[in-house]
C-alpha cells in the first residue's frame, strides 16, 4: 500500500515541479536551475514507478535508492531557488514540505524492503 501512496504523492509533486518549471521559464528566472529541477523533480516518481516493476527485490531497492537521490537533488534546487529569491517563502515552504514527505516515505519503504530481504 505504501508504494501506491508514494506513486500518488510523487506524481502530484512532479506536476507541481512542471508548473514551477513553466513559471520560471515564462518569467525568465533561474533558467539553468529550472532545467535541473525539472529533471530531478520528475525523475523521483518515474523511478518509484519503475521500482514497482523491478525484476527482483534488489532491483526494487536500487530503483528506490535512485528515487531517494533524486529527491535529495530536488530539495537542493528548491532551496537554491528560494535563496536566489526566484520563489517566495510560501511556495518554498510548500514545495519543501512535499519533497521532505516524499523523502521520509522513501526512506521508510527502503528500510522495510531491506529488512524483508534479511
C-alpha positions as CSV (number, residue, x, y, z in Angstrom):
1,X,0.0,0.0,0.0
2,X,2.9,2.4,0.8
3,X,4.1,2.2,-2.8
4,X,0.7,3.3,-4.1
5,X,0.7,6.3,-1.8
6,X,4.2,7.0,-2.8
7,X,3.4,6.8,-6.5
8,X,0.3,9.1,-6.0
9,X,2.3,11.7,-4.0
10,X,5.3,11.6,-6.4
11,X,3.1,12.3,-9.4
12,X,1.3,15.2,-7.8
13,X,4.7,16.5,-6.7
14,X,6.1,16.1,-10.3
15,X,3.1,18.1,-11.6
16,X,3.9,20.9,-9.2
17,X,7.5,20.8,-10.4
18,X,6.4,21.0,-14.0
19,X,4.2,24.0,-13.2
20,X,7.1,25.7,-11.4
21,X,9.4,25.0,-14.3
22,X,6.9,26.5,-16.7
23,X,6.6,29.6,-14.5
24,X,10.4,30.0,-14.2
25,X,10.8,29.7,-18.0
26,X,8.0,32.0,-18.8
27,X,9.4,34.7,-16.4
28,X,13.0,34.0,-17.5
29,X,14.1,33.3,-13.9
30,X,16.7,30.8,-13.0
31,X,16.7,29.0,-16.3
32,X,19.6,26.8,-15.5
33,X,18.1,25.8,-12.2
34,X,14.7,25.2,-13.8
35,X,16.3,22.7,-16.2
36,X,17.9,20.8,-13.3
37,X,14.8,20.9,-11.2
38,X,12.5,19.5,-14.0
39,X,14.9,16.6,-14.4
40,X,15.3,15.6,-10.8
41,X,11.8,16.5,-9.7
42,X,10.1,14.4,-12.3
43,X,12.6,11.6,-12.1
44,X,11.5,10.8,-8.5
45,X,8.2,9.4,-9.5
46,X,9.5,7.7,-12.6
47,X,12.0,5.7,-10.6
48,X,9.4,4.8,-7.9
49,X,7.1,3.6,-10.7
50,X,9.9,1.6,-12.3
51,X,10.8,0.1,-8.9
52,X,7.4,-1.4,-8.6
53,X,8.1,-3.4,-11.8
54,X,11.5,-4.4,-10.6
55,X,12.8,-7.8,-11.6
56,X,13.8,-8.7,-8.0
57,X,13.8,-7.2,-4.5
58,X,17.4,-6.0,-5.1
59,X,16.2,-4.2,-8.3
60,X,13.4,-2.6,-6.3
61,X,15.8,-1.3,-3.7
62,X,18.2,0.0,-6.4
63,X,15.4,2.0,-8.1
64,X,14.1,3.3,-4.8
65,X,17.6,4.5,-3.9
66,X,17.8,6.4,-7.2
67,X,14.5,8.0,-6.4
68,X,15.8,9.0,-3.0
69,X,18.9,10.5,-4.5
70,X,16.7,12.5,-7.0
71,X,14.6,13.7,-4.0
72,X,17.8,15.0,-2.3
73,X,18.8,16.8,-5.5
74,X,15.3,18.3,-5.9
75,X,15.5,19.5,-2.3
76,X,18.8,21.2,-3.1
77,X,17.3,23.0,-6.2
78,X,14.2,24.1,-4.3
79,X,16.4,25.6,-1.6
80,X,18.6,27.3,-4.2
81,X,15.6,28.8,-5.9
82,X,14.4,30.2,-2.6
83,X,17.8,31.6,-1.6
84,X,18.1,33.2,-5.1
85,X,14.7,34.8,-4.5
86,X,13.1,33.1,-7.5
87,X,10.3,31.6,-5.4
88,X,8.7,33.2,-2.3
89,X,8.5,31.8,1.2
90,X,5.0,30.3,0.8
91,X,6.0,28.4,-2.4
92,X,9.3,27.3,-0.8
93,X,7.6,26.1,2.4
94,X,5.0,24.1,0.5
95,X,7.4,22.5,-2.1
96,X,10.0,21.7,0.6
97,X,7.3,20.1,2.8
98,X,6.2,17.9,-0.1
99,X,9.7,17.0,-1.0
100,X,10.6,16.1,2.6
101,X,7.5,14.0,2.9
102,X,8.5,12.0,-0.2
103,X,11.9,11.6,1.3
104,X,10.5,10.2,4.6
105,X,8.3,7.7,2.8
106,X,11.1,6.6,0.5
107,X,13.4,6.0,3.5
108,X,10.7,4.0,5.3
109,X,10.0,2.0,2.2
110,X,13.7,1.3,1.7
111,X,14.1,0.2,5.3
112,X,11.2,-2.1,5.0
113,X,12.4,-3.6,1.8
114,X,15.9,-4.1,3.2
115,X,14.6,-5.7,6.4
116,X,12.4,-8.1,4.3
117,X,15.5,-9.2,2.4
118,X,17.2,-10.5,5.5
